[in-house]
Amino acid sequence: MAAVHGLKVAVIGGRTNSSGTAQDDYDQEEARLIWAVSRTQGRTPHLITQASNNNAFKVRQNTGSDMNVVVGSGTASADGYVLRGTSAGQGSYGVMLDDASVTVAVPAADGSLLKAYGVYLFVNDEAYSGSAGLAYASLICLAGNPHASAPQVPSASVSYAASALLWSFRLAAAATAVTNTILDDSNAADARTTSRALGVDPYETALYL
C-alpha cells in the first residue's frame, strides 16, 4: 500500500490463508477489532461481553484424550489475544479465535526419553519475517529435544513476526495421549499473559485465526 500524506492505514496487506491463497475479505468485525486491541501483549477481555476471560486461548486435552490439544474458551468469537511485533513500526496484531476452539496436533513423544512441548499462537507476516507470500495467524505445538531428566521447552521460531507461548508441558517416554492431568502438573505451565489497555496505537493491525 502506498503512503498518502505520509500515512498508511489498513489491516495486514496481501493476506493469505495457510496455503498461500489470497484472502481479500475485510469485514466490519476486523475493522472494529483494530481499535479493540490497543493493548499490551496478552489475552484481552471477552470480545462479546468485555468481562474478564481467563479461559481465552486456554489449552486443554482433546475429547477422549489423544495426541492433540484443544485451544479456546469454548465460546466462538470471544477469545482475543494481542501479539506485539518486535520491528520498528510493526505494531500489534489483534487475533480473535473465530471458532469456539481449535484442535492442535502434538508431535509424537520420544520412545525412551522425556520431551517438553510449547503451544504457541503466532503470526506469519511476510512484511517482517516468515514464509514469502504468506500472511496469517495460527496455532502450533512445538516439541523440544528429548532429555533424560530436564527437557527444555522449545522457543518460538525466529520466522514468526509475532508470537506468544500459551502453554508448556512434558510427555513421558512413549506417551500416546495428552491429558488435563499432564497439562496441569508441576512440569506444565500456563504461560498466557493478561493484556492491559493502552492509548490508541496507530500501528495496530488485525488478523483472523
C-alpha positions as CSV (number, residue, x, y, z in Angstrom):
1,M,0.0,0.0,0.0
2,A,1.3,3.4,-0.9
3,A,1.5,6.1,1.8
4,V,-0.9,9.1,1.5
5,H,0.2,12.3,3.2
6,G,2.9,10.2,4.9
7,L,0.3,7.8,6.4
8,K,-0.8,4.2,5.9
9,V,-4.0,2.7,7.3
10,A,-5.2,-0.8,6.7
11,V,-5.1,-4.4,8.1
12,I,-2.3,-6.7,7.1
13,G,-1.6,-6.3,3.3
14,G,-1.8,-9.2,0.9
15,R,-3.3,-11.6,3.4
16,T,-3.4,-15.3,2.6
17,N,-4.6,-18.5,4.2
18,S,-2.0,-21.1,5.4
19,S,-1.9,-22.5,1.8
20,G,-0.9,-19.2,0.2
21,T,-4.3,-18.5,-1.4
22,A,-5.1,-14.7,-1.4
23,Q,-7.8,-13.6,1.0
24,D,-9.2,-10.2,0.1
25,D,-12.1,-10.1,2.6
26,Y,-12.1,-7.2,5.1
27,D,-15.2,-7.2,7.2
28,Q,-16.6,-4.9,9.8
29,E,-15.6,-7.2,12.7
30,E,-11.9,-6.8,11.7
31,A,-12.4,-3.0,11.3
32,R,-13.6,-2.8,14.9
33,L,-11.1,-5.3,16.2
34,I,-8.3,-2.9,15.2
35,W,-9.3,-0.4,18.0
36,A,-10.3,-3.1,20.4
37,V,-6.8,-4.4,20.7
38,S,-4.8,-1.2,21.5
39,R,-3.4,-3.1,24.4
40,T,-0.2,-4.8,25.8
41,Q,0.5,-8.3,24.7
42,G,-1.8,-10.9,26.2
43,R,-5.3,-12.2,26.3
44,T,-8.0,-9.5,26.1
45,P,-11.3,-9.2,27.9
46,H,-14.2,-11.3,26.5
47,L,-14.7,-9.9,23.0
48,I,-18.5,-10.1,23.3
49,T,-19.2,-9.1,26.9
50,Q,-15.9,-7.3,27.7
51,A,-15.8,-9.2,31.0
52,S,-12.6,-10.9,32.1
53,N,-11.9,-14.0,30.1
54,N,-9.5,-16.3,31.9
55,N,-10.3,-19.1,29.6
56,A,-9.3,-17.3,26.4
57,F,-6.8,-19.5,24.5
58,K,-6.7,-22.0,27.3
59,V,-5.1,-25.3,26.4
60,R,-7.0,-28.5,27.3
61,Q,-7.0,-32.2,26.3
62,N,-8.8,-33.3,23.2
63,T,-12.1,-35.1,23.7
64,G,-11.2,-38.6,24.8
65,S,-7.5,-37.6,25.1
66,D,-5.1,-38.3,22.3
67,M,-2.1,-36.6,20.7
68,N,-4.0,-33.4,20.2
69,V,-4.8,-30.5,22.4
70,V,-7.8,-28.1,22.2
71,V,-7.2,-24.3,22.4
72,G,-10.0,-21.9,23.3
73,S,-12.7,-21.0,25.8
74,G,-15.5,-22.9,24.1
75,T,-17.3,-19.7,23.0
76,A,-17.0,-18.6,19.4
77,S,-15.6,-15.1,18.7
78,A,-15.0,-14.5,22.4
79,D,-11.3,-15.1,22.7
80,G,-8.9,-12.3,21.9
81,Y,-5.1,-12.1,22.1
82,V,-2.7,-9.2,21.3
83,L,0.6,-10.2,19.8
84,R,3.0,-7.3,19.7
85,G,5.6,-7.2,16.9
86,T,9.3,-6.5,17.5
87,S,10.2,-4.4,14.5
88,A,10.0,-0.7,14.4
89,G,6.6,0.5,13.2
90,Q,5.2,-3.1,13.2
91,G,2.7,-2.5,16.0
92,S,0.4,-5.2,17.3
93,Y,-1.8,-7.9,15.9
94,G,-5.2,-8.5,17.4
95,V,-6.1,-12.1,17.0
96,M,-9.7,-13.4,17.5
97,L,-10.5,-17.1,17.8
98,D,-13.4,-17.2,15.4
99,D,-14.4,-20.8,16.4
100,A,-15.3,-22.0,19.9
101,S,-11.9,-23.9,20.0
102,V,-9.2,-25.1,17.7
103,T,-7.6,-28.6,17.7
104,V,-3.8,-28.6,17.6
105,A,-1.7,-31.6,16.8
106,V,1.0,-32.6,19.3
107,P,4.2,-34.1,17.9
108,A,5.0,-37.7,18.9
109,A,6.6,-38.4,22.2
110,D,10.1,-39.8,22.3
111,G,10.4,-43.6,22.6
112,S,12.8,-43.5,25.6
113,L,13.3,-40.0,26.9
114,L,11.2,-37.1,28.2
115,K,10.2,-34.4,25.8
116,A,8.9,-30.8,26.5
117,Y,6.4,-29.0,24.4
118,G,5.2,-25.5,23.8
119,V,1.8,-24.4,22.4
120,Y,2.2,-21.1,20.5
121,L,0.0,-18.5,19.0
122,F,1.9,-16.8,16.1
123,V,1.7,-14.5,13.1
124,N,3.4,-15.2,9.8
125,D,3.7,-11.8,8.1
126,E,6.0,-11.7,5.1
127,A,6.4,-7.9,5.6
128,Y,8.6,-8.6,8.6
129,S,9.6,-12.2,8.6
130,G,8.3,-15.7,7.8
131,S,7.5,-17.5,4.6
132,A,7.2,-15.4,1.5
133,G,3.7,-15.0,0.2
134,L,2.1,-15.9,3.5
135,A,0.2,-13.7,5.9
136,Y,-1.9,-15.3,8.6
137,A,-2.3,-16.2,12.2
138,S,-2.2,-19.7,13.5
139,L,-1.6,-22.1,16.5
140,I,1.1,-24.7,16.7
141,C,2.6,-27.2,19.2
142,L,6.4,-27.3,19.0
143,A,8.5,-30.2,20.5
144,G,11.8,-29.7,22.2
145,N,14.8,-32.1,22.2
146,P,14.4,-35.3,24.2
147,H,16.3,-35.4,27.5
148,A,16.6,-38.0,30.3
149,S,15.6,-35.6,33.1
150,A,15.3,-31.9,32.1
151,P,13.9,-31.4,28.7
152,Q,13.6,-27.7,27.6
153,V,10.5,-26.1,26.2
154,P,11.3,-25.1,22.6
155,S,11.5,-21.4,21.7
156,A,9.2,-19.8,19.1
157,S,10.5,-20.0,15.5
158,V,12.6,-17.0,14.5
159,S,10.4,-16.8,11.4
160,Y,7.3,-15.7,13.4
161,A,6.6,-12.0,13.0
162,A,5.0,-12.1,16.5
163,S,4.2,-14.9,18.9
164,A,3.1,-15.9,22.4
165,L,3.7,-19.1,24.3
166,L,0.3,-20.1,25.6
167,W,1.1,-23.4,27.5
168,S,4.1,-25.7,28.1
169,F,4.1,-29.3,29.3
170,R,6.1,-32.6,29.3
171,L,5.4,-36.0,27.9
172,A,6.9,-39.2,29.3
173,A,8.7,-41.6,27.0
174,A,6.3,-43.4,24.6
175,A,3.3,-41.4,25.8
176,T,0.3,-41.7,23.5
177,A,-2.1,-39.0,24.9
178,V,-2.1,-35.5,26.3
179,T,-4.4,-35.2,29.3
180,N,-5.5,-32.4,31.5
181,T,-3.6,-34.0,34.3
182,I,-0.4,-33.6,32.3
183,L,-1.3,-30.1,31.2
184,D,-1.8,-29.1,34.9
185,D,1.0,-31.0,36.6
186,S,4.1,-29.4,38.2
187,N,6.1,-29.7,35.0
188,A,3.5,-27.8,33.0
189,A,2.9,-24.0,32.9
190,D,0.1,-21.7,31.8
191,A,2.2,-19.0,30.0
192,R,-0.7,-16.8,28.9
193,T,-0.4,-13.2,30.0
194,T,-3.3,-10.7,30.5
195,S,-3.4,-7.7,28.3
196,R,-3.9,-4.2,29.7
197,A,-5.4,-1.2,27.9
198,L,-3.2,1.4,26.3
199,G,-3.8,4.6,24.4
200,V,-4.7,4.1,20.7
201,D,-1.7,2.7,18.8
202,P,-1.7,4.0,15.2
203,Y,0.1,0.8,14.0
204,E,-2.5,-1.7,15.3
205,T,-3.4,-4.3,12.8
206,A,-5.9,-7.2,12.9
207,L,-5.9,-10.8,11.8
208,Y,-8.4,-13.7,11.9
209,L,-7.2,-17.1,13.1
